[in-house]
Amino acid sequence: MSFMNWTTAPTLRKVVCTHANAEKYVVTDVLTPGKEYDVKNETDEFIFIVDNTGKVGGYYKTYFE
């Protein structure tokens, strides 16, 4: 399972969080607007980053630029 190696995988690129205003989910605890994050994997709808908890999490691309 490749997702188990994402924390040690090389960073694909870096993205900057633009906002943490979610309608449905609470992301203010794990994303900081203006902070740069390492992208570990990416799909059409989600970006998987190492968030403020130090773990890899999947978030909608609308939070980043």
N, CA, C and O of each residue as an XYZ file, in Angstrom:
260
protein
N       0.841     -1.180      0.000
C       0.000      0.000      0.000
C       0.887      1.245      0.000
O       1.615      1.497      0.960
N       0.821      1.999     -1.054
C       1.721      3.136     -1.199
C       1.433      4.269     -0.220
O       2.343      5.027      0.112
N       0.195      4.407      0.251
C      -0.126      5.501      1.159
C       0.596      5.364      2.496
O       0.739      6.353      3.215
N       1.048      4.180      2.842
C       1.752      3.989      4.107
C       3.160      4.579      4.059
O       3.773      4.785      5.107
N       3.675      4.849      2.881
C       5.025      5.395      2.727
C       5.032      6.882      2.411
O       6.097      7.440      2.147
N       3.885      7.540      2.430
C       3.821      8.949      2.044
C       4.597      9.859      2.981
O       5.124     10.874      2.524
N       4.692      9.553      4.249
C       5.407     10.443      5.170
C       6.897     10.470      4.870
O       7.551     11.489      5.091
N       7.444      9.371      4.371
C       8.874      9.321      4.064
C       9.154      9.544      2.584
O      10.315      9.638      2.186
N       8.122      9.631      1.771
C       8.291      9.839      0.329
C       8.817     11.239      0.042
O       8.586     12.157      0.829
N       9.521     11.416     -1.070
C       9.986     12.771     -1.416
C       8.813     13.703     -1.703
O       7.755     13.268     -2.158
N       9.013     14.971     -1.435
C       7.984     15.986     -1.655
C       7.840     16.254     -3.142
O       8.833     16.476     -3.835
N       6.596     16.235     -3.638
C       6.338     16.504     -5.051
C       6.479     17.987     -5.363
O       7.087     18.364     -6.365
N       5.923     18.815     -4.510
C       5.991     20.274     -4.638
C       5.500     20.878     -3.342
O       5.128     20.155     -2.418
N       5.493     22.187     -3.267
C       5.000     22.883     -2.079
C       3.809     23.743     -2.477
O       3.767     24.302     -3.572
N       2.839     23.839     -1.568
C       1.665     24.675     -1.787
C       1.466     25.568     -0.570
O       1.920     25.254      0.530
N       0.780     26.685     -0.785
C       0.484     27.624      0.289
C      -1.010     27.576      0.574
O      -1.826     27.638     -0.345
N      -1.361     27.467      1.842
C      -2.770     27.451      2.251
C      -3.323     28.866      2.133
O      -2.742     29.808      2.671
N      -4.441     29.019      1.434
C      -5.024     30.349      1.255
C      -6.101     30.650      2.286
O      -6.276     31.803      2.680
N      -6.830     29.616      2.729
C      -7.868     29.830      3.742
C      -8.173     28.508      4.429
O      -7.823     27.441      3.926
N      -8.823     28.586      5.572
C      -9.236     27.389      6.315
C     -10.711     27.492      6.689
O     -11.135     26.975      7.723
N     -11.487     28.161      5.841
C     -12.918     28.333      6.075
C     -13.679     27.221      5.374
O     -13.991     27.324      4.187
N     -13.972     26.173      6.099
C     -14.675     25.032      5.511
C     -16.143     25.082      5.888
O     -16.498     25.473      7.000
N     -16.990     24.684      4.958
C     -18.426     24.654      5.231
C     -18.807     23.448      6.078
O     -19.630     23.557      6.988
N     -18.213     22.308      5.781
C     -18.620     21.060      6.395
C     -17.663     20.535      7.460
O     -18.098     19.994      8.477
N     -16.381     20.691      7.233
C     -15.378     20.054      8.068
C     -14.591     21.082      8.863
O     -14.520     22.247      8.471
N     -14.004     20.666      9.965
C     -13.161     21.543     10.782
C     -11.715     21.351     10.340
O     -11.103     20.327     10.643
N     -11.175     22.314      9.636
C      -9.796     22.228      9.192
C      -8.924     23.310      9.822
O      -7.722     23.360      9.565
N      -9.507     24.163     10.633
C      -8.742     25.240     11.250
C      -7.721     24.717     12.249
O      -6.756     25.417     12.558
N      -7.906     23.512     12.758
C      -6.957     22.944     13.711
C      -5.724     22.368     13.023
O      -4.678     22.228     13.658
N      -5.824     22.036     11.748
C      -4.720     21.366     11.061
C      -4.137     22.158      9.892
O      -3.084     21.788      9.371
N      -4.796     23.239      9.467
C      -4.280     24.094      8.399
C      -4.155     25.523      8.892
O      -5.025     26.022      9.605
N      -3.074     26.173      8.510
C      -2.839     27.564      8.865
C      -2.750     28.383      7.583
O      -1.860     28.142      6.768
N      -3.647     29.344      7.383
C      -3.569     30.175      6.180
C      -2.230     30.910      6.098
O      -1.756     31.469      7.087
N      -1.633     30.903      4.914
C      -0.352     31.552      4.700
C       0.841     30.630      4.893
O       1.958     30.994      4.526
N       0.636     29.453      5.458
C       1.726     28.517      5.689
C       1.944     27.641      4.459
O       0.999     27.303      3.746
N       3.203     27.280      4.222
C       3.567     26.438      3.082
C       3.618     24.978      3.539
O       4.163     24.673      4.600
N       3.045     24.081      2.734
C       2.966     22.665      3.065
C       3.605     21.819      1.965
O       3.598     22.197      0.793
N       4.156     20.673      2.356
C       4.749     19.724      1.420
C       3.679     18.801      0.855
O       2.932     18.177      1.609
N       3.602     18.713     -0.464
C       2.643     17.824     -1.123
C       3.276     16.454     -1.279
O       4.359     16.322     -1.849
N       2.594     15.431     -0.769
C       3.077     14.057     -0.866
C       2.385     13.269     -1.965
O       2.980     12.353     -2.532
N       1.140     13.605     -2.275
C       0.399     12.947     -3.347
C      -0.721     13.889     -3.778
O      -1.082     14.815     -3.052
N      -1.264     13.641     -4.969
C      -2.290     14.532     -5.503
C      -3.227     13.745     -6.410
O      -2.794     12.868     -7.157
N      -4.520     14.071     -6.335
C      -5.515     13.513     -7.249
C      -6.210     14.684     -7.929
O      -5.793     15.831     -7.769
N      -7.264     14.406     -8.686
C      -7.993     15.476     -9.371
C      -8.660     16.428     -8.388
O      -8.750     17.627     -8.654
N      -9.128     15.912     -7.258
C      -9.905     16.713     -6.314
C      -9.172     17.029     -5.011
O      -9.476     18.027     -4.357
N      -8.213     16.189     -4.629
C      -7.570     16.319     -3.323
C      -6.064     16.494     -3.440
O      -5.440     16.070     -4.413
N      -5.496     17.133     -2.417
C      -4.054     17.215     -2.228
C      -3.757     16.566     -0.888
O      -4.423     16.852      0.107
N      -2.767     15.700     -0.860
C      -2.358     15.038      0.364
C      -1.066     15.689      0.840
O      -0.036     15.617      0.169
N      -1.134     16.328      2.014
C      -0.015     17.101      2.539
C       0.329     16.640      3.950
O      -0.448     15.939      4.599
N       1.509     17.048      4.409
C       1.861     16.876      5.810
C       1.334     18.117      6.520
O       1.863     19.214      6.343
N       0.283     17.938      7.328
C      -0.379     19.082      7.956
C       0.263     19.434      9.297
O       1.339     18.932      9.621
N      -0.396     20.297     10.077
C       0.155     20.774     11.347
C       0.305     19.681     12.392
O       1.050     19.860     13.355
N      -0.375     18.560     12.232
C      -0.246     17.457     13.185
C       0.989     16.612     12.909
O       1.373     15.790     13.741
N       1.618     16.804     11.752
C       2.781     16.017     11.379
C       2.425     14.752     10.624
O       3.304     13.958     10.287
N       1.145     14.558     10.358
C       0.683     13.387      9.621
C       0.199     13.816      8.246
O      -0.057     14.997      8.010
N       0.074     12.861      7.346
C      -0.418     13.146      6.000
C      -1.938     13.161      6.032
O      -2.570     12.231      6.532
N      -2.515     14.226      5.494
C      -3.965     14.358      5.414
C      -4.370     14.792      4.033
O      -3.610     15.461      3.333
N      -5.583     14.410      3.633
C      -6.095     14.783      2.318
C      -7.076     15.931      2.436
O      -7.989     15.887      3.259
N      -6.895     16.961      1.618
C      -7.718     18.168      1.669
C      -8.125     18.577      0.268
O      -7.419     18.291     -0.699
N      -9.264     19.245      0.158
C      -9.696     19.774     -1.141
C      -8.671     20.774     -1.658
O      -8.041     21.486     -0.876
N      -8.512     20.824     -2.949
C      -7.551     21.744     -3.563
C      -7.942     23.205     -3.392
O      -7.111     24.093     -3.584
N      -9.201     23.467     -3.033
C      -9.653     24.847     -2.896
C      -8.994     25.575     -1.734
O      -9.045     26.803     -1.676
N      -8.377     24.848     -0.808
C      -7.696     25.479      0.327
C      -6.312     25.994     -0.017
O      -5.700     26.703      0.782
N      -5.805     25.648     -1.197
C      -4.417     25.946     -1.550
C      -4.322     26.680     -2.877
O      -5.251     26.673     -3.685
N      -3.161     27.319     -3.079
C      -2.891     27.959     -4.369
C      -1.707     27.300     -5.023
O      -1.312     27.690     -6.122
